[in-house]
Amino acid sequence: MQIVTDSGADLSIAQRDGLPIHFAPLRITINGTTYHEENVLDTADFYRIMTESNDYPTTSQASAGDFAKIYQRLAAKGEKILSIHISSGLSGTLNSAKVGAAMVPEADITFWDSKTLSAAQGWQVQAAAIAAKKGWPLDKILERLALIRKQVSGMFTLKEIRYLVHGGRVSHLKGLMAQVLNIKPVIGVDVDSGKYDTVGQAVTFKRAVAQIVDLNAERFGTEKLRAQIVHGFSPDGIELLKQKAMEKLDCFFEETVPVAPVLGAHTGPSLTGLIAGPMSLFADLL
């Protein structure tokens, strides 16, 4: 079985190395240039350009044709396909994948809505790929994905919210009030709707980071956690979040990863987030 996903899934090179994972390209345009699979934009370069530019980046999901090409190539090899995508509550990518699948009727494809994004989506992709490599049947893989989707938490905060406002993720009125009051939101993804959900707020970035840790401590207590810090370009945020997490949570930290440009375009370089979930969910997959 082969796993197909999209650029909304953040995984380190080590996390995806040797696994049957195929990424459909999401496109990003900034300063008049569009980047995609043939014209790749390095993550560090993207956040540098974003910081220096007055232009807001725009993104577009992978096309049905992009997915059809991947499905056709894998189907020609007789492979079954599990297609796992960024939350349908935040993107039309899953629907695009289904339209692409209709162009390849010979392909045996199962679709999965991750109901999340970034490394939380990446963990589902990685788990499915490892399980498939181990020979797990599809129903067992989906059963585990359902548990991961339900039990893994993803939260982030930012120093500035203008990118969220511009992208329509926060209303202009709420965004203006937050900027005037200097409020830093703590944002998660609702497990049922798959949409952004404001789960907290603070008057400083430092307090918002601490709140992320406190909310995870309330949820997980002393349970051993798998954790991964994600960020735009925020070295101070990474250091602060890891320090706070180590004080209150029992974590096994995966390698810190930058948020993909197609996600960072809507949040900006200051994003700092924590993905966390019970280590027991992954004990037989890592």
Secondary structure, 3 states (H helix, E strand, C coil): CEEEEECCECCCHHHHCCCCEEEECCEEEECCEEEECCECCCHHHHHHHHHHCCCCCEEECCCHHHHHHHHHHHHHCCCCEEEEECCCCCCCHHHHHHHHHHCCCCCCEEEEECCCCHHHHHHHHHHHHHHHHCCCCHHHHHHHHHHHHHHCEEEEECCCCHHHHHCCCCCHHHHHHHHHHCCEEEEEECCCCCCEEEEEEECCHHHHHHHHHHHHHHHHCCCEEEEEEEECCCHHHHHHHHHHHHHHCEEEECCCEECCHHHHCCCCCCCEEEEEEEHHHCCCCC
